Amino acid sequence: MAAPPLIPIVSIFIFFLLFIPVSYSVPFIVLHGIGDQCSNRGVSKFTELLSNWSGSKGYCIEIGSGTWDSWMLPLQEQAEIVCNKVKKIEKLSEGYNIVGLSQGNLIGRGVVEFCEGGPPVKNFVSLGGPHAGTASVPLCGSGLFCIIVDNLIKLEIYSDYVQAHLAPSGYLKIPTDIPDYLKGCRFLPKLNNELPNKRNATYKERFSSLQNLVLVMFEDDTVLIPRETSWFGYYPDGAFNSVLPPQETALYVEDWIGLKTLDDAGKVKYVSVSGNHLGISDSDMKKYIVPYLEAASTKGMIVELSPYQWPSIWSFIKVVEDTWNGVLLHT
């Protein structure tokens, strides 16, 4: 008796296999804020809770010595360190999500926009990020370390020395000193494509490729000045007397980094929660963060396979068919 053709049988098997509910998750990274580090209980607990609630693997990415380098290492260097680290984590190679805390959001955006050859970032969840800048350096305290920081600030925030030795100087934006900001600030003008003759289309393309951008602002934030910077809102150039909503800033209207592009596509979520800077509740974490990290299911949809995967599947079918025919031939 002739062997029945096996390709239709295997093809039907694969077709039905594609419709079996399969849960898959995208890993995420956490980038902590200034004066913090991954080993601190608050950050480690935050990462652990998000991982448990979402079912996705979370990694807190540390930069150098943590607390010290979060203050003293220029943000461009911090972003480069994270870029190199995510390239080396194999489980991130197919794409990952970012959860940023305060200053960590600028590092995360630096990875999105500047990281050549890095894995794709899918969702970006920002908690209290100074995206449009801040008009005041974050509060430090009264210890010896903070005295050093205070003295650096007094040396002139846009000087080469301060820009190279104090991380927050890279996003300190004094509304009444915009010319010096654009001339001397090394990080934020580049990140936000603010320099008229140096706007980079690649930065805009990469940022606007995000699937979702979640911007969380804290209603009682006293660290970010103004708190609306968490949404890309900021003071108008030359004044402190009002705050422009993000949609009225030049960055948005002229779409320098693709924020308007994302917003027009319904991919930007402007979230306001109660509490001071980063004081988010468990319920708000579950409501506004976890949905963008949760494992998804393929149930009810065909799994997308790249053109490179189909040949391997048909090769597998051919091997099975040859084996099948060989067995029948010798029986």
Phi, psi and omega in degrees: 000135180291143180290134177295141179301132186268335184303314178300323181295311181293323180297317178297320179299315180294321180302313180290328179298324181294340182261359175289131180302119180234127180268132177223150183231151176256125180294164178224158174241151175246131177244112187285171182271185182291143179075013182237178176201159186298330183281347178295144186302319182301313182289316181296321178293319178302312180296318181296316180297315180298321179294316180294316183288326184269337185079012180247148181287130179244142179233126171272122183265115180270146179243112177057232184271012177076254186305308182299309183291334177295334177269319194257343182268126179307144186297328177300318179291322178298318179295322179294323179296315179296318178305312181294325181290316182292332176294332184269349180271106187302323184289351177263356190297333180268002180124155183203168176252157178240134169241116183252143177244115176053238182303332179301337178292325178289324175295317178299316178294327176297323177294315179301313188274325190255342190284104179285127175076012179278162178295153184290143174264128184266292179249143179235116179251117185249123176251112176057048181269134178280061190295326179262005182108179173217145183270006180210139177293137179309144180301138182246303182139205185235006181286176181303317180303316183287333174295320177298315179300315181298320179293324177297317180301319183290345180286356185103112190296331182262012176286157180301321183295312181293320179299331181271350186230002180220108186305313183298341178297340180285351176222016175281117185236103180274114185301332181269008181221044184298318179303316179291325177299311181293328182280320190253334182288127190270340189248300188298318178303325177287314182300320182266009178053043183274342183281114189307321185263006183229026181290133187250115182295333180293321178299316179295317181297317182292316182294319182284358177274355178301146177282323178211141174236114182252115183251108182260121177250139178264123188298332182249027183296122177247004179267313179273129180238107358274164181293336181293349176300337177298337178255007187078014173278153181196171176294149173290152179304130175091001184209155175246006193276354179200166178238126178280133171295157185306323184291349180253003178276155178297324179304320182280308185301316181270359173055051184297323182242004179094012179296318178295321178301313178297316183295316179299332180273003179075022185260358179254129178247116178266111186244133176242127179234156179286159177111165177278183187310118178066011180275062185271140180278162177300319182295322178288327175298314180294327184279320190250344181251307187306318181303337181266001178242348187296150173296138179257165180241145178270004183302130176083009178215153180279133178292132179279128178243141179287162179301338182279343182274329183298315179303321181294325178294315181292328175296319178298315180299318181296318179298316180297319181295316179299318179296317179300313181293324180294321179296315181293326181294328184259015178246000000 
